[in-house]
Amino acid sequence: MKRISIYLMAGILMTSFSFTSCEKEEETSPLVELMETDDEVAAFYDDILSEVDEVTFNDGTSKSGVTVSQGFSGTRTVVTEFSGDTVIHTITFDNFMNENSNSGRVKNGTIIIKVLGRPYLETFWRQVTFVNFTVNDNLIEGVKVIEKTGEYQFTVALTDGKITFTDETTYTRNFTRTRTWIDGYATPYYIWDDEFTLEGNAWGVNRNGNEYTHEITSPLFIKRDCRWVVSGTIEFNVNGQTAILDYGDGTCDRIATLISNGETHTINLRGGQN
C-alpha cells in the first residue's frame, strides 16, 4: 500500500486524501467552480502524499539517520526517530520540488509522519500531520490517518483538512475512503508502479462559502505514474445541484465527461489524483 496513505485521498486522497475538476467551455456555475477547485485541492494532497510515501517506504531507516534529498531545486531533509514500536519521520522542505513528480509544485514547511508496522505486514497504521506547510505558497492543514483492514485494503480518513490559498480564500475538506492496492505491491520500496482503486465520500465548504458533498459512485482507478484519475465516477452536490464526473475508459489523459441537468460536457482536468 505504499502510498496508500493515501493513502490520498484522496488523494486519491479522495487524495487523497479527493479528487477532480476542470476547465469548462461555457458559463461557470457554482458546481463547476467547485469541481475546478476540488481538482486543485486533490492534486495538492496527492502530490504531498507521494512525498510521504517515498519517505515511509524507504528501505534505509536508521535510528538517528538524517537524509537530504536534492530535487530539481531546494532540499528535503528527513529525520527518523523511534518511540517504542512507532517510527516517526520528520520531513522539512525548503523550496523543494520532487524530481520524480510531474506536477512541478514547490513545497515548504514540515510534515510529521508516525508509522506503526508496514503495508505488507498484518498491522499497518500511519498518521500524517502538516506543520506550517505550503504548496506553491498555499497553506495546507489537516491530519490524515490510514489503517490496514485487509490483505490489500486500507481505510483512509482526512480530518480538519483545509487549504488557505494565496488570495486568502479557504477550502475545507474531510473524507473517508477505502483504498484497495491492486498492483505494485511486489516492489514495496518503489511507489511509482502502484495502482489502486478508491471508494468513499468527501464533504466540506468551498471557496464561495457553499457546503458540498461528493461520493464515488464507481470506484476510481488510479495509477501512480499517471497525473490524472483514469476511470471511475463521482457524484457532486452543491447548492442543490448535482452532477456526475466520469473519468473515462482507463486511458491516462486529462479528458473527463461532466453530466449535469441532462447535458454532457467534455472537461479538461487541471490537477491530479488524490
Backbone hydrogen bonds, N-H to C=O, Kabsch-Sander energy under -0.5 kcal/mol:
donor,donor_aa,acceptor,acceptor_aa,energy
4,I,1,M,-4.4
5,S,3,R,-2.6
6,I,3,R,-1.6
6,I,7,Y,-2.6
7,Y,3,R,-1.0
7,Y,5,S,-4.0
10,A,12,I,-1.7
10,A,13,L,-3.5
10,A,15,T,-1.3
10,A,16,S,-9.9
11,G,9,M,-1.5
11,G,13,L,-2.6
11,G,15,T,-2.4
16,S,9,M,-9.9
16,S,10,A,-1.4
16,S,11,G,-0.7
16,S,13,L,-5.5
16,S,17,F,-1.7
17,F,9,M,-1.5
17,F,10,A,-0.6
17,F,11,G,-0.6
17,F,15,T,-0.7
19,F,38,D,-0.6
23,E,268,N,-1.1
33,E,29,S,-2.5
34,L,30,P,-2.1
35,M,31,L,-2.1
36,E,32,V,-2.3
37,T,33,E,-2.2
38,D,34,L,-3.0
39,D,20,T,-0.6
39,D,35,M,-2.1
40,E,36,E,-1.5
41,V,37,T,-2.9
42,A,38,D,-2.7
43,A,39,D,-2.0
44,F,40,E,-2.0
45,Y,41,V,-2.2
46,D,42,A,-2.6
47,D,43,A,-2.3
48,I,44,F,-2.2
49,L,45,Y,-2.4
50,S,46,D,-1.5
51,E,47,D,-1.3
52,V,48,I,-1.9
53,D,49,L,-2.5
54,E,50,S,-2.2
55,V,51,E,-1.8
56,T,52,V,-3.0
57,F,53,D,-2.6
58,N,55,V,-1.0
61,T,59,D,-1.2
62,S,60,G,-0.9
65,G,62,S,-0.9
67,T,78,V,-2.1
69,S,76,R,-2.8
70,Q,68,V,-0.5
71,G,69,S,-0.5
71,G,74,G,-0.9
72,F,97,M,-1.8
73,S,97,M,-0.6
75,T,94,D,-1.7
76,R,69,S,-1.3
77,T,92,T,-2.7
78,V,67,T,-3.0
79,V,90,T,-2.1
80,T,65,G,-1.8
81,E,88,I,-2.4
83,S,86,T,-2.8
86,T,83,S,-1.9
87,V,115,V,-2.8
88,I,81,E,-2.7
89,H,87,V,-0.5
89,H,113,I,-2.6
90,T,79,V,-2.5
91,I,89,H,-0.6
91,I,111,I,-2.8
92,T,77,T,-2.7
92,T,90,T,-0.5
93,F,91,I,-0.5
93,F,109,G,-3.2
94,D,75,T,-2.3
96,F,107,K,-2.2
97,M,73,S,-1.6
101,S,98,N,-1.1
107,K,96,F,-2.6
108,N,134,T,-2.0
109,G,93,F,-1.8
110,T,131,V,-2.1
111,I,91,I,-2.3
112,I,129,T,-2.6
113,I,89,H,-3.0
113,I,111,I,-0.5
114,K,127,Q,-2.4
115,V,87,V,-2.8
116,L,125,W,-2.9
117,G,85,D,-0.5
118,R,123,T,-1.3
121,L,118,R,-1.7
125,W,116,L,-2.2
126,R,146,I,-2.3
127,Q,114,K,-2.5
128,V,144,K,-2.6
129,T,112,I,-2.3
130,F,142,G,-1.1
131,V,110,T,-2.9
133,F,140,I,-0.6
134,T,108,N,-3.0
135,V,138,N,-2.2
136,N,106,V,-3.2
138,N,135,V,-2.2
139,L,137,D,-0.5
139,L,164,T,-2.0
140,I,133,F,-3.0
141,E,162,K,-2.4
143,V,159,T,-2.2
144,K,128,V,-2.4
145,V,157,A,-2.5
146,I,126,R,-2.4
147,E,155,T,-2.4
148,K,124,F,-2.4
149,T,153,Q,-2.5
150,G,153,Q,-1.7
153,Q,150,G,-0.5
154,F,179,R,-2.5
155,T,147,E,-2.7
156,V,177,R,-2.3
157,A,145,V,-2.5
158,L,175,F,-2.0
159,T,143,V,-2.7
159,T,157,A,-0.5
161,G,173,R,-1.5
162,K,141,E,-1.4
163,I,171,Y,-2.2
164,T,139,L,-2.2
165,F,163,I,-0.7
165,F,169,T,-2.7
168,E,165,F,-2.3
171,Y,163,I,-1.7
172,T,205,V,-2.4
173,R,161,G,-2.5
174,N,203,W,-2.2
175,F,158,L,-1.6
176,T,201,N,-2.0
177,R,156,V,-3.0
178,T,199,E,-2.6
179,R,154,F,-2.9
180,T,197,T,-2.2
181,W,152,Y,-3.0
181,W,179,R,-0.5
182,I,180,T,-0.6
182,I,195,E,-2.3
183,D,195,E,-1.7
187,T,184,G,-1.5
190,Y,187,T,-2.0
194,D,191,I,-1.7
195,E,183,D,-2.3
196,F,222,I,-2.3
197,T,180,T,-2.2
198,L,220,L,-1.7
199,E,178,T,-2.0
201,N,176,T,-1.7
202,A,214,H,-2.5
203,W,174,N,-2.4
204,G,212,Y,-1.7
206,N,210,N,-2.8
209,G,206,N,-2.1
212,Y,204,G,-2.4
213,T,237,N,-2.1
214,H,202,A,-2.2
215,E,235,E,-2.1
216,I,200,G,-2.8
217,T,215,E,-0.8
217,T,233,T,-1.3
218,S,233,T,-1.5
220,L,198,L,-2.3
221,F,231,S,-2.2
222,I,196,F,-3.0
222,I,220,L,-0.6
224,R,194,D,-2.8
226,C,223,K,-2.2
230,V,221,F,-2.3
231,S,221,F,-0.8
232,G,248,G,-0.6
233,T,218,S,-1.6
234,I,245,L,-2.0
235,E,215,E,-3.1
236,F,234,I,-0.6
236,F,243,A,-3.1
237,N,213,T,-2.5
238,V,241,Q,-1.9
239,N,211,E,-0.7
241,Q,238,V,-2.2
243,A,236,F,-2.0
244,I,259,I,-2.5
245,L,234,I,-2.8
246,D,244,I,-0.6
246,D,257,T,-3.0
247,Y,232,G,-2.9
247,Y,245,L,-0.5
250,G,230,V,-2.0
253,D,251,T,-1.4
256,A,267,I,-2.3
257,T,246,D,-2.7
258,L,265,H,-3.0
259,I,244,I,-2.7
259,I,257,T,-0.5
260,S,258,L,-0.5
260,S,263,E,-2.4
263,E,260,S,-2.3
265,H,258,L,-2.7
267,I,256,A,-3.2
268,N,23,E,-1.0
269,L,254,R,-3.4
269,L,267,I,-0.7
270,R,21,S,-1.2
272,G,39,D,-0.8
273,Q,227,R,-1.0
274,N,18,S,-0.6
